[in-house]
Amino acid sequence: MFKHLFKLMWNKRKHNFLFLSEILVSFMVIFAISSFLIYYFQNYSKERGLDYEKVWSVSYDESYKTKNSDSLTMYYENLKNVIKALPEVEEVSFSSNNIPYANSISTTSITFKGKSFDGINQYLVGEGYKKVWNMNLEEGRWFTKEDEVAKDRPIVINETLKRDLFGDQSAVGKSTADYEGNKKLKIIGVVQDFKANGDFQPSGRAMFWKVDTAAFRWLNSLLIKVGPKADAAFESRLYKLISNTMKNSSIEITHVSELRISKNEATVMPMIIFSIIAGFLILNVALGLFGVLWYNINKRKGEIGLRRAIGASGSSVSLQLVAESFVLASMSLIVGVFFALQFPLLGVYNVPSAVYLTAILLSVGFIYVLVILCALYPGKQAAAILPAVALHEE
Amino acid sequence: MIRLQNIEKVYRTDTVETLAVNGISLDIAQGEFLSIMGPSGCGKSTLLNIMGLLDEPSKGSVRIDNQDISHFSDRKLASFRNQKLGFIFQSYHLINDLQVVDNVELPLLYRNSTAKERRRLAEAALEKVGLSNRLKHFPTQLSGGQRQRVAIARAIVGSPQIILADEPTGNLDSVMGNEIMDILINLNQREGTTIVMVTHDENMAHKTHRLVRLFDGSQVQ
C-alpha cells in the first residue's frame, strides 16, 4: 500500500506543488528556530564559570598625568588598596574594558607549532581578577607579583583554548608565541570555561595577561567584589571616595548583574520575536495544509467512492489520506533535510554539528506531527463520505 | 445469488421526502446476466447501489450468497465487497494519476496479496480485455472504450462472483459499446460470473438473460 501511495503522490507531485512548498518552507523555518534554540539551550546548560553577583565595575578616565611609570603604578595600586581596605569590599582588580557581559571585546591570535589560533578573547587583568569572578582553576596557578619579572610572559588560558592547543594533555609549563610568533608566552594556569557573552553564548577561546606598569596608562576599569553589606549608601560612599582620589575623572559604577541581564536580553529578545513570527507562519501553513487537504478530498470524492466500492473501509480511507500527507511531507522533507545537512557538513557559523543534527530530527518530527494533525480531520470527513453519493457526484 | 426482499429507499431532506425505490423484490440466480432498464430517476442506480452494498435500504433485506448483510460492520462490508463484487461505472472511475496496470491492481491492495501476485493478476485481467499492450499507459492516453475495458479488468481482477455494471456502455458509441457488451457476455458465459447491468439501451438489454423494468421506483416488468 505504501508503494502504491508513493507512486500516486509522485505522479501527483505537480498537482501538490503548493503543499510540498509549504512543507519545505515550514521545515526550513522550524530548522532555523530549533537550531538557535538548541544551540542556546546547550550553552545555557553549561556552567557559567564565573559569579557575577555583587561584582561592580568602575570605569574612569585617566586622571593622573605623569610620565613616570612607577608613580603611576603606585597611584593606582594605592587607590586599589584603599578600596580593598573597606569592610564592604572583598576583592579588587584592574581589568581591560572587555569585562564579562560588557559590549566591548578584544581578540588576538597566538601561534603554536607554526599554526595560528585565532579569535581568542584576551583579558588584561590584575591579581585579584580570579577572586573577583570566583573563577575555577582547572590546573596550574593564577598570576602573582613574581610574574611581572618572568622571562617569558606568563598567560592563563581557558579550557577551550587548552583543548584546541593540547587536547587532553596538560598545558601548564608549555609555551606558545604571540600572533607574530615573536614573543614567547608561557602558560601558567588553565581556568574553567566562562560565559563572558551571556548565559546563552558559548565560552569560546580566552586568554589572560597580567597588568603591567605600562598598562596603567590606558586601563580604565576597576572591578570590585563587594560583600553582602554593600548597599546603595555604600555605593555612594565608594563613588565619593574614588571621585576624591581621581579628581576631574568621570566615574561610573555599574552592577555587572545589570550588564548580564542586558546581554542576555540581546540574545533572547530577537529569539522571542523570531519565534512569534515563525509561530504565525506555522499557523498559516497549518491552516493552508488543512485547506489543501480539505479541497483535495472534495476534488477526489469519486476516487474515495471508488475505493470504498472496491474494498476500502471508512477507516482505511481515512488512514490513506493521512498516509498520503505523510508521503507528501516525506517528499518535501527529503529536499529540506538535504539542504539542512549542508549546515553541519560545512560547519556554518561554527555551531557544533550535533546542534544541527538534533535540530533536523526535531524539525522532521514537528513537520510530521503538524501534517498528521492537519490530515486527521479531513481524513475523518473523507471516511464519512457515502460511496454511493461520492460515485454519483463524480 | 442475490435476493432482494421488499426493498424501499427513501431520501429525506428537511422539506422533501423522495421514494427512490418502492418495495422491490428480486431474486438473481448464480450465473445470470440481468439488465435493469427504466427512465432517468426511476431508481435503477439506487437499486444497483443497494445490491452493491454501497447504500443501505430504508426498508427490506438484502442477501448475497446466502448471507444477510444487514448486520455487517463497515469493515466487514468493505471486505465483502472486495471479495464478492466487481463494479463497472458509466464514467469508468479510473484514477488518472495511476498507470493502467496500477488501476487494475487497486482492488487487490485491499487484500493480503503480494506485489508480484497483484501484478500477475492485473496483467492477466488486462489480457482478458485485450489491453496487455497498454499496461504502462495512463487513462488519459486511452479512448473511452479502452478506459471502460480497463474498468472491466479492474472489476474482474479479484475474480468476484458478481459484477454490477452501471450503464457501462452509456458513454460509448455503438461499436465500442458492442465491444464492451461482448466482453461482459463472454465473462458471464465462460466464467459463470453473475452480472447485473443498468442500461438505457434496449439493444444491449436484450442481449442479457433477463430484463427488469423500473418506473418511479417500482418494478413494472
Boltz contact constraints between the chains, C-beta under 6 A:
constraints:
  - contact:
      token1: [A, 1]
      token2: [B, 109]
      max_distance: 6.0
  - contact:
      token1: [A, 4]
      token2: [B, 109]
      max_distance: 6.0
  - contact:
      token1: [A, 8]
      token2: [B, 97]
      max_distance: 6.0
  - contact:
      token1: [A, 11]
      token2: [B, 97]
      max_distance: 6.0
  - contact:
      token1: [A, 12]
      token2: [B, 97]
      max_distance: 6.0
  - contact:
      token1: [A, 302]
      token2: [B, 93]
      max_distance: 6.0
  - contact:
      token1: [A, 303]
      token2: [B, 95]
      max_distance: 6.0
  - contact:
      token1: [A, 306]
      token2: [B, 93]
      max_distance: 6.0
  - contact:
      token1: [A, 309]
      token2: [B, 54]
      max_distance: 6.0
  - contact:
      token1: [A, 309]
      token2: [B, 87]
      max_distance: 6.0
  - contact:
      token1: [A, 310]
      token2: [B, 106]
      max_distance: 6.0
  - contact:
      token1: [A, 310]
      token2: [B, 107]
      max_distance: 6.0
  - contact:
      token1: [A, 311]
      token2: [B, 78]
      max_distance: 6.0
  - contact:
      token1: [A, 311]
      token2: [B, 81]
      max_distance: 6.0
  - contact:
      token1: [A, 311]
      token2: [B, 82]
      max_distance: 6.0
  - contact:
      token1: [A, 311]
      token2: [B, 107]
      max_distance: 6.0
  - contact:
      token1: [A, 311]
      token2: [B, 110]
      max_distance: 6.0
  - contact:
      token1: [A, 312]
      token2: [B, 78]
      max_distance: 6.0
  - contact:
      token1: [A, 312]
      token2: [B, 110]
      max_distance: 6.0
  - contact:
      token1: [A, 313]
      token2: [B, 74]
      max_distance: 6.0
  - contact:
      token1: [A, 313]
      token2: [B, 75]
      max_distance: 6.0
  - contact:
      token1: [A, 313]
      token2: [B, 78]
      max_distance: 6.0
  - contact:
      token1: [A, 314]
      token2: [B, 74]
      max_distance: 6.0
  - contact:
      token1: [A, 387]
      token2: [B, 54]
      max_distance: 6.0
  - contact:
      token1: [A, 388]
      token2: [B, 49]
      max_distance: 6.0
  - contact:
      token1: [A, 388]
      token2: [B, 54]
      max_distance: 6.0
  - contact:
      token1: [A, 388]
      token2: [B, 55]
      max_distance: 6.0
